[in-house]
Amino acid sequence: MGNRRRVAERRKTKPAVVGGMIAVVVAGGGFGAYALFGGGASADERAGTGSSSASSADHKHVKTGPLSATEVQTTATAFLTGWQTGKVAQAAAVTSDTTAATALLTGYTKDAHVTGVTITPGTRTGDKVPFSVKGTVTYKGDSKPLAYTSSLTVVRNKETGKPQVDWHSAVVHPDLEDGDTLVTGESGTPPVKAYDRDGGELTTARYPSLGPVLDGLREKYGKIAGGKAGVELDVVRGKASQKAKLSDKTLLTLTKGTPGKVKTTLSPTFQAAAERQVATQDRSSVVVMRPSTGEILAVANHNPGFNVAFQGSLAPGSTMKIITSTMLFEKKLVTPSSSHPCPKTYKLAGWTFHNDDDSEIKQGSFMLSFGASCNNAFINFAPKLSNSDLTQEAQQVYGLGMNNWAIGVPTFDGSVPVQSGAQMGASLIGQGGVRMNPLNMASVSATVESGVFRQPYLVSPDVDKRTLAKASRTMSAQTQGWLKEVMRYTAGYGTASKAMAGVTGDVGAKTGSAEVDGQKKPNGWFTAYRGDLVAAGVVQAGGHGGDTAGPIVAALLKMG
């Protein structure tokens, strides 16, 4: 159930009832002009005429050859009459698969809730008899007429010689494949209408990239937001259909759902601006949030089919150096002003690491290397670290990699696995097994700006009383001061300076470029803050972060 392709309702006339009896209108092919079958013995006798004569045949002789018109007519009438009058056993008995026919015809009333059935045969063509079906689908007080056409084919049983309906589920409804069923019920999760922080409705017409977010809100809050699910008659696919990748199909909508209401933290101003920004760069994604609260103000993706901003799992490149620096500062291995060279190459566990463009800083401070994003100034600390140090820093201070964020829609919460040797060294610069998305990296900058991890959220936890994730400890005031110092330097004089030009106030930034196998250009990352505003973005296969994601992030920060 849920959102499926719907077929048009064909006719809405009510079934004919004459003197308390259900009418079967029979036309063409020798069926007669009009036949009435009630619920008494006469109906059983008429329907059973063909089968009783057949059963009296000489069992030693199995009839073969083409079916006669009478055999086709008699068998079709027995089946259709049994179906219409609710005599499932009678109808199923004249089919080639009694068990399957019994199950589907029983479900037609019990599960599909179709009643008041009138079946009208059409003109026979050889062994095939078309027919139309009209009835009423009723479910918990809601009802709607049902009308469609189908057909059956009569064949001769090779073992007994008797005529029988060649059974396939499509006899009951043409959209059924064998093994499928018809079910009427509530259409999955009730719909919701989502609203921004100012009370404006959020739609994909206005904000094209919000499709996955709106789907996530319905899944999470549909049952508690005050909405009501619609009622539908659906084809529910069986195993064979599922294997053929056929989806369930809605045949009739009795009632449309009544949407519930969900208020989000999204800002209409920032959301509209974020949509405009990602429209300029293919494969771009961005998140905007408030460090002081964790509220998400905007989320946008150039490609709306998948929410990379919240659910992406990508190597973050040098933006990871923010977390690495936090660890180094807390361990007192370095300070921003410490003299710390960045060699052109560095060997670790059999790997030779290079800087971007094979650059080097022979004499300079750690802050200079951070601002220049010089890789080996970070990797050469590896021998002084244990394999789990970076993982613990990410989890305990930044709340990452715990798979426990509850923002209101599905997210990937980052991953910093414990690694050893060269892979551990690569993790220090955001490669190896480290994976993040723009939401994660926005949260990292927010934690630096405020000094405390506050789990980002799209829907207030007051709505559903959920518990937000917390970090087990906070960074020291000294560590926070040093981090802001090196990020401020990067925004003013380092790799982020071009993008951050014109962004005034208390600012800090970090760029990143993550190499991806088989990709000509790296993924470009950028995360930055301006006072109580943070933005982070990625442009996949776009090139260096300062040139690609940087302008997107900076444009949004200028609005704060």
MINU-165230 format. One line per field, with one value per residue (C-alpha): residue in one letter; x, y, z. Coordinates in nm, 2 decimals, decimal comma, padded with zeros to 4 digits. Example, Ala and Ser with C-alpha at 12.3 -4.5 7.8 and 13.67 -1.06 7.14 Angstrom:
REM residues 2
rest c(A/S)
x c(01,23/01,37)
y c(-00,45/-00,11)
z c(00,78/00,71)
END
This chain:
REM residues 560
rest c(M/G/N/R/R/R/V/A/E/R/R/K/T/K/P/A/V/V/G/G/M/I/A/V/V/V/A/G/G/G/F/G/A/Y/A/L/F/G/G/G/A/S/A/D/E/R/A/G/T/G/S/S/S/A/S/S/A/D/H/K/H/V/K/T/G/P/L/S/A/T/E/V/Q/T/T/A/T/A/F/L/T/G/W/Q/T/G/K/V/A/Q/A/A/A/V/T/S/D/T/T/A/A/T/A/L/L/T/G/Y/T/K/D/A/H/V/T/G/V/T/I/T/P/G/T/R/T/G/D/K/V/P/F/S/V/K/G/T/V/T/Y/K/G/D/S/K/P/L/A/Y/T/S/S/L/T/V/V/R/N/K/E/T/G/K/P/Q/V/D/W/H/S/A/V/V/H/P/D/L/E/D/G/D/T/L/V/T/G/E/S/G/T/P/P/V/K/A/Y/D/R/D/G/G/E/L/T/T/A/R/Y/P/S/L/G/P/V/L/D/G/L/R/E/K/Y/G/K/I/A/G/G/K/A/G/V/E/L/D/V/V/R/G/K/A/S/Q/K/A/K/L/S/D/K/T/L/L/T/L/T/K/G/T/P/G/K/V/K/T/T/L/S/P/T/F/Q/A/A/A/E/R/Q/V/A/T/Q/D/R/S/S/V/V/V/M/R/P/S/T/G/E/I/L/A/V/A/N/H/N/P/G/F/N/V/A/F/Q/G/S/L/A/P/G/S/T/M/K/I/I/T/S/T/M/L/F/E/K/K/L/V/T/P/S/S/S/H/P/C/P/K/T/Y/K/L/A/G/W/T/F/H/N/D/D/D/S/E/I/K/Q/G/S/F/M/L/S/F/G/A/S/C/N/N/A/F/I/N/F/A/P/K/L/S/N/S/D/L/T/Q/E/A/Q/Q/V/Y/G/L/G/M/N/N/W/A/I/G/V/P/T/F/D/G/S/V/P/V/Q/S/G/A/Q/M/G/A/S/L/I/G/Q/G/G/V/R/M/N/P/L/N/M/A/S/V/S/A/T/V/E/S/G/V/F/R/Q/P/Y/L/V/S/P/D/V/D/K/R/T/L/A/K/A/S/R/T/M/S/A/Q/T/Q/G/W/L/K/E/V/M/R/Y/T/A/G/Y/G/T/A/S/K/A/M/A/G/V/T/G/D/V/G/A/K/T/G/S/A/E/V/D/G/Q/K/K/P/N/G/W/F/T/A/Y/R/G/D/L/V/A/A/G/V/V/Q/A/G/G/H/G/G/D/T/A/G/P/I/V/A/A/L/L/K/M/G)
x c(00,00/00,11/00,21/00,15/00,04/-00,34/-00,57/-00,89/-01,22/-01,42/-01,79/-01,97/-02,32/-02,46/-02,52/-02,87/-03,09/-03,42/-03,67/-03,39/-03,19/-02,86/-02,88/-02,63/-02,67/-02,58/-02,54/-02,42/-02,28/-02,59/-02,60/-02,96/-03,09/-03,12/-03,08/-03,17/-03,01/-03,13/-02,98/-03,21/-03,19/-03,28/-02,95/-02,75/-02,95/-02,90/-02,53/-02,47/-02,64/-02,32/-02,11/-02,38/-02,40/-02,03/-02,00/-02,24/-02,02/-01,85/-01,53/-01,35/-01,37/-01,19/-01,33/-01,08/-01,08/-01,20/-01,46/-01,81/-01,99/-02,22/-01,92/-01,77/-02,10/-02,19/-01,85/-01,83/-02,18/-02,11/-01,79/-01,93/-02,26/-02,07/-01,84/-02,12/-02,34/-02,06/-02,06/-01,68/-01,66/-01,89/-01,69/-01,35/-01,47/-01,48/-01,13/-00,80/-00,66/-00,92/-00,69/-00,57/-00,92/-01,07/-00,81/-00,85/-01,23/-01,25/-01,02/-01,23/-01,50/-01,30/-00,98/-01,09/-01,43/-01,61/-01,98/-02,30/-02,12/-02,29/-02,11/-02,21/-02,06/-01,97/-01,96/-01,77/-01,48/-01,39/-01,30/-01,26/-01,54/-01,50/-01,70/-01,75/-01,77/-01,94/-01,96/-01,90/-01,59/-01,67/-01,43/-01,50/-01,79/-01,62/-01,75/-01,71/-01,83/-01,59/-01,61/-01,37/-01,35/-01,18/-01,20/-01,17/-01,07/-01,22/-00,99/-01,03/-00,88/-00,64/-00,69/-01,07/-01,17/-01,40/-01,41/-01,28/-01,17/-00,80/-00,71/-00,50/-00,54/-00,60/-00,94/-01,05/-00,88/-00,66/-00,40/-00,33/-00,04/-00,05/00,01/-00,11/-00,40/-00,65/-00,66/-00,86/-00,73/-00,55/-00,29/00,01/00,14/-00,09/00,03/00,17/00,21/00,54/00,58/00,89/00,97/00,75/00,44/00,48/00,41/00,71/00,66/00,88/00,72/00,88/01,19/01,27/01,54/01,31/01,15/01,35/01,31/00,93/00,92/01,12/00,89/00,58/00,75/00,85/00,55/00,26/00,11/00,15/00,09/-00,29/-00,34/-00,55/-00,45/-00,65/-00,84/-00,74/-00,81/-00,47/-00,30/-00,06/00,22/00,31/00,66/00,67/00,57/00,81/01,09/00,99/01,02/00,65/00,52/00,19/-00,07/-00,37/-00,69/-00,94/-00,91/-01,20/-01,09/-00,78/-00,58/-00,61/-00,26/-00,12/00,09/00,46/00,66/01,03/01,32/01,38/01,40/01,22/01,48/01,78/01,61/01,53/01,88/02,03/01,82/01,95/02,31/02,30/02,13/02,46/02,68/02,61/02,63/02,64/02,48/02,47/02,34/02,29/02,24/02,25/02,54/02,37/02,07/02,14/01,84/01,88/01,79/01,84/01,92/01,96/02,09/02,14/02,03/01,70/01,67/01,90/01,96/02,34/02,34/02,19/02,25/02,57/02,87/03,18/03,54/03,56/03,92/04,10/03,79/03,86/04,17/03,95/03,88/04,25/04,36/04,12/04,29/04,64/04,56/04,40/04,70/04,93/05,13/05,12/04,98/04,89/05,21/05,44/05,71/05,61/05,74/05,53/05,76/05,69/05,66/05,62/05,65/05,42/05,38/05,51/05,31/05,45/05,21/05,23/05,10/04,87/05,09/05,39/05,41/05,61/05,66/06,01/05,99/05,66/05,40/05,13/04,87/05,04/05,02/04,65/04,58/04,76/04,60/04,94/04,88/05,20/05,20/04,92/05,02/05,36/05,20/05,08/05,36/05,26/04,90/04,71/04,49/04,17/04,26/04,09/03,78/03,74/03,79/03,52/03,27/03,34/03,37/03,18/02,91/03,00/03,00/02,76/02,46/02,23/02,13/01,76/01,70/01,35/01,44/01,69/02,06/02,41/02,59/02,95/03,20/03,55/03,66/03,96/04,24/04,60/04,92/04,89/04,51/04,52/04,75/04,51/04,22/04,40/04,35/03,99/04,07/04,10/03,78/03,65/03,30/03,10/02,83/02,75/02,53/02,81/03,07/02,83/02,80/03,17/03,21/02,91/03,08/03,40/03,20/03,00/03,24/02,97/02,82/02,45/02,29/02,14/01,77/01,50/01,20/01,19/01,23/00,92/00,70/00,76/00,96/01,26/01,60/01,88/02,23/02,49/02,87/03,03/03,26/03,34/03,66/03,85/03,82/04,19/04,13/03,83/04,03/04,31/04,07/03,90/04,24/04,35/04,01/04,01/04,35/04,24/03,94/04,15/04,48/04,46/04,29/03,94/04,03/03,91/03,57/03,54/03,63/03,36/03,23/03,28/03,26/03,37/03,45/03,63/03,66/03,83/03,85/03,88/03,95/03,89/04,04/03,80/03,92/03,82/03,72/03,92/03,85/03,83/03,52/03,54/03,44/03,39/03,28/03,26/03,09/03,00/02,89/02,58/02,55/02,72/02,72/02,89/02,88/03,03/03,05/03,12/03,39/03,40/03,76/03,91/03,67/03,77/03,67/03,36/03,17/03,33/03,13/02,81/02,88/03,01/02,70/02,48/02,69/02,68/02,30/02,35)
y c(00,00/00,36/00,56/00,34/00,38/00,39/00,27/00,46/00,35/00,23/00,23/00,34/00,19/-00,01/-00,39/-00,50/-00,67/-00,81/-00,95/-01,02/-01,21/-01,12/-01,08/-01,24/-01,08/-01,32/-01,22/-01,37/-01,71/-01,91/-01,80/-01,67/-01,32/-01,29/-01,54/-01,50/-01,71/-01,68/-01,84/-02,15/-02,50/-02,39/-02,20/-02,51/-02,73/-02,49/-02,44/-02,81/-02,92/-02,94/-03,11/-03,38/-03,48/-03,50/-03,71/-03,97/-04,04/-04,37/-04,34/-04,58/-04,33/-03,99/-03,73/-03,55/-03,30/-02,94/-02,81/-02,77/-02,43/-02,60/-02,72/-02,37/-02,20/-02,45/-02,44/-02,06/-02,02/-02,26/-02,07/-01,72/-01,81/-01,97/-01,67/-01,42/-01,60/-01,66/-02,03/-02,05/-02,43/-02,46/-02,21/-02,35/-02,71/-02,62/-02,48/-02,64/-02,54/-02,58/-02,48/-02,16/-02,06/-02,13/-01,91/-01,61/-01,62/-01,65/-01,35/-01,16/-01,12/-01,16/-00,95/-00,73/-00,67/-00,68/-00,74/-00,71/-00,86/-00,86/-01,04/-00,99/-01,23/-01,10/-01,26/-01,59/-01,62/-01,98/-02,11/-01,76/-01,58/-01,21/-01,07/-00,75/-00,73/-00,47/-00,46/-00,24/-00,23/-00,15/-00,10/00,04/00,25/00,37/00,23/00,29/00,11/-00,12/-00,20/-00,38/-00,64/-00,97/-01,30/-01,68/-01,96/-02,31/-02,60/-02,98/-03,17/-03,42/-03,69/-03,67/-03,51/-03,27/-02,90/-02,66/-02,30/-02,27/-02,11/-01,80/-01,52/-01,28/-01,44/-01,27/-00,94/-00,87/-00,69/-01,00/-01,23/-01,59/-01,58/-01,22/-01,12/-00,84/-00,65/-00,35/-00,16/00,15/00,28/00,24/00,53/00,84/01,14/01,44/01,81/01,95/02,32/02,54/02,73/03,02/02,80/02,78/02,45/02,26/02,12/01,98/02,23/02,51/02,32/02,06/01,87/01,81/01,49/01,24/01,46/01,48/01,10/01,06/01,28/01,08/00,76/00,89/01,10/00,98/00,77/01,03/01,36/01,34/01,22/00,94/00,69/00,66/00,34/00,15/-00,17/-00,30/-00,58/-00,72/-00,90/-01,26/-01,41/-01,46/-01,10/-00,97/-01,17/-01,01/-00,67/-00,59/-00,34/-00,35/-00,16/00,05/-00,04/00,18/00,46/00,46/00,76/00,98/01,01/01,31/01,45/01,52/01,83/01,83/02,15/02,16/02,39/02,47/02,84/02,94/03,20/02,97/02,68/02,88/03,01/02,67/02,54/02,82/02,75/02,37/02,44/02,60/02,29/01,93/01,67/01,94/01,91/02,16/02,19/02,50/02,49/02,69/02,58/02,72/02,49/02,22/02,34/02,26/02,56/02,42/02,10/02,09/01,85/01,92/01,57/01,52/01,15/01,08/01,29/01,30/01,59/01,37/01,01/01,03/00,83/00,99/01,04/01,39/01,46/01,74/01,87/01,57/01,76/01,95/01,64/01,53/01,87/01,84/01,51/01,65/01,96/01,75/01,52/01,82/01,69/02,03/02,39/02,63/02,82/02,51/02,48/02,18/02,11/01,94/01,72/01,66/01,29/01,07/00,69/00,49/00,11/00,07/00,36/00,68/00,98/01,29/01,64/01,81/01,91/01,76/02,08/02,11/02,34/02,31/02,57/02,69/02,65/02,39/02,66/02,73/02,36/02,35/02,66/02,52/02,18/02,01/01,64/01,51/01,76/01,54/01,19/01,22/01,22/00,86/00,69/00,88/00,76/00,45/00,29/00,39/00,75/00,92/00,70/00,79/01,16/01,15/00,96/01,12/01,49/01,52/01,25/01,08/00,72/00,60/00,55/00,72/01,06/01,12/01,43/01,34/01,17/00,90/01,00/00,85/00,96/00,93/00,65/00,66/00,30/00,18/00,13/00,05/00,12/00,32/00,32/00,48/00,75/00,80/00,84/01,14/01,33/01,21/00,92/00,55/00,42/00,75/00,85/01,16/01,38/01,76/01,72/01,55/01,82/02,10/01,95/01,94/02,31/02,38/02,19/02,40/02,72/02,65/02,42/02,16/01,89/01,95/01,69/01,85/01,81/01,89/01,83/01,94/01,65/01,78/01,66/01,29/01,30/01,14/01,16/01,34/01,20/01,34/01,34/01,18/01,47/01,82/01,97/02,21/02,58/02,59/02,33/02,52/02,84/02,68/02,52/02,86/03,02/02,77/02,78/03,16/03,17/02,93/03,15/03,46/03,34/02,97/02,75/02,89/03,26/03,30/03,16/03,34/03,68/03,92/03,69/03,91/03,86/03,57/03,32/02,99/02,75/02,43/02,30/01,94/01,74/01,36/01,13/00,86/00,56/00,59/00,96/01,22/01,50/01,47/01,54/01,90/01,98/02,30/02,36/02,69/02,91/03,27/03,35/03,14/03,00/02,70/02,56/02,26/02,12/01,88/01,88/01,53/01,49/01,87/01,94/02,13/02,22/02,59/02,63/02,42/02,38/02,69/02,95/02,76/02,77/03,12/03,26/03,11/03,24/03,59/03,58/03,53)
z c(00,00/00,01/-00,30/-00,60/-00,96/-00,97/-01,24/-01,34/-01,21/-01,50/-01,39/-01,08/-01,13/-00,85/-00,88/-01,00/-00,74/-00,85/-00,59/-00,34/-00,60/-00,76/-01,14/-01,38/-01,71/-01,99/-02,35/-02,67/-02,76/-02,68/-02,31/-02,34/-02,30/-01,92/-01,64/-01,27/-01,01/-00,65/-00,34/-00,34/-00,48/-00,83/-00,86/-00,76/-01,00/-01,29/-01,22/-01,18/-01,51/-01,71/-01,44/-01,36/-01,72/-01,75/-01,43/-01,58/-01,87/-01,92/-01,70/-01,93/-02,21/-02,16/-02,40/-02,62/-02,90/-02,92/-02,67/-02,79/-02,74/-02,49/-02,28/-02,28/-02,19/-01,92/-01,75/-01,76/-01,63/-01,34/-01,24/-01,27/-01,09/-00,81/-00,77/-00,78/-00,53/-00,29/-00,35/-00,36/-00,35/-00,65/-00,85/-00,76/-00,85/-01,22/-01,23/-01,30/-00,96/-00,69/-00,40/-00,56/-00,68/-00,34/-00,16/-00,40/-00,43/-00,05/-00,01/-00,26/00,00/00,32/00,24/-00,05/00,11/-00,23/-00,19/-00,41/-00,71/-01,05/-01,33/-01,70/-01,96/-02,30/-02,63/-02,64/-02,88/-02,91/-02,57/-02,42/-02,24/-02,14/-01,86/-01,66/-01,29/-01,08/-00,70/-00,39/-00,18/00,18/00,47/00,81/00,69/00,37/00,04/-00,32/-00,64/-00,82/-01,20/-01,43/-01,71/-01,72/-01,90/-01,86/-02,08/-02,07/-02,13/-02,13/-01,85/-02,01/-01,74/-01,71/-02,03/-01,85/-01,94/-01,67/-01,63/-01,69/-01,36/-01,32/-01,07/-01,36/-01,40/-01,09/-01,18/-01,49/-01,27/-01,07/-01,13/-00,99/-00,62/-00,58/-00,36/-00,33/00,00/00,11/00,41/00,54/00,30/00,52/00,72/00,74/00,54/00,70/00,61/00,72/00,81/00,85/01,17/01,06/00,98/00,60/00,44/00,30/-00,04/-00,31/-00,55/-00,35/-00,22/-00,48/-00,27/00,03/-00,11/00,10/00,41/00,37/00,32/00,63/00,83/00,72/00,81/01,16/01,25/01,03/01,31/01,59/01,41/01,41/01,06/00,93/00,67/00,35/00,25/-00,07/-00,26/-00,35/-00,54/-00,29/-00,47/-00,40/-00,40/-00,78/-00,85/-00,60/-00,76/-01,09/-00,91/-00,95/-00,69/-00,51/-00,71/-00,59/-00,78/-00,60/-00,34/-00,11/00,10/00,08/00,40/00,62/00,68/01,03/01,10/01,18/01,25/01,17/01,25/00,89/00,80/00,49/00,41/00,45/00,29/-00,02/-00,03/00,01/-00,28/-00,50/-00,40/-00,47/-00,81/-00,92/-00,86/-00,97/-00,70/-00,43/-00,08/00,21/00,57/00,78/01,16/01,49/01,72/02,03/01,99/01,73/01,52/01,15/00,94/00,59/00,40/00,03/-00,24/-00,61/-00,68/-00,49/-00,53/-00,23/00,08/00,07/00,32/00,59/00,48/00,27/00,37/00,22/00,32/00,46/00,36/00,54/00,73/00,95/01,07/01,30/01,51/01,47/01,60/01,89/01,99/01,95/02,15/02,43/02,44/02,46/02,16/01,99/02,02/01,74/01,77/01,81/01,55/01,35/01,00/00,72/00,51/00,14/00,20/00,51/00,54/00,77/00,78/00,42/00,27/00,15/00,21/00,00/00,04/-00,21/-00,51/-00,32/-00,12/00,21/00,50/00,62/00,90/01,03/01,30/01,34/01,27/00,94/00,84/00,95/00,74/00,44/00,50/00,49/00,53/00,67/00,96/01,09/00,98/01,14/01,48/01,42/01,60/01,92/01,90/01,98/01,72/01,90/01,99/01,70/01,73/02,10/02,03/01,76/01,98/02,32/02,22/01,89/01,94/01,61/01,51/01,78/01,55/01,80/01,65/01,65/01,44/01,32/00,99/00,90/00,92/00,89/01,20/01,08/01,12/01,26/01,29/01,49/01,23/01,25/01,05/00,74/00,75/01,09/00,95/00,66/00,90/01,06/00,73/00,67/00,44/00,52/00,67/00,80/00,66/00,71/00,54/00,55/00,86/01,05/00,95/01,03/01,37/01,41/01,34/01,57/01,85/01,80/01,79/02,11/02,29/02,34/02,12/02,07/01,85/01,54/01,51/01,24/01,47/01,83/02,07/02,25/01,97/02,04/02,37/02,21/02,37/02,18/02,17/02,40/02,41/02,71/02,77/02,64/02,52/02,75/02,71/02,61/02,34/02,21/02,20/02,00/01,76/01,69/01,65/01,38/01,20/01,21/01,06/00,78/00,71/00,69/00,54/00,46/00,20/00,30/00,26/-00,10/-00,03/00,31/00,18/00,29/00,57/00,87/01,25/01,46/01,18/01,13/00,84/00,71/00,36/00,25/-00,06/-00,05/-00,31/-00,45/-00,65/-01,02/-00,98/-01,17/-00,93/-00,55/-00,35/-00,23/00,13/00,33/00,69/00,86/01,12/01,16/01,51/01,59/01,24/01,08/00,73/00,58/00,23/-00,02/-00,40/-00,52/-00,80/-00,81/-00,71/-00,41/-00,14/-00,13/-00,49/-00,50/-00,17/-00,02/-00,22/-00,13/00,24/00,24/00,06/00,33/00,62/00,48/00,54/00,92)
END
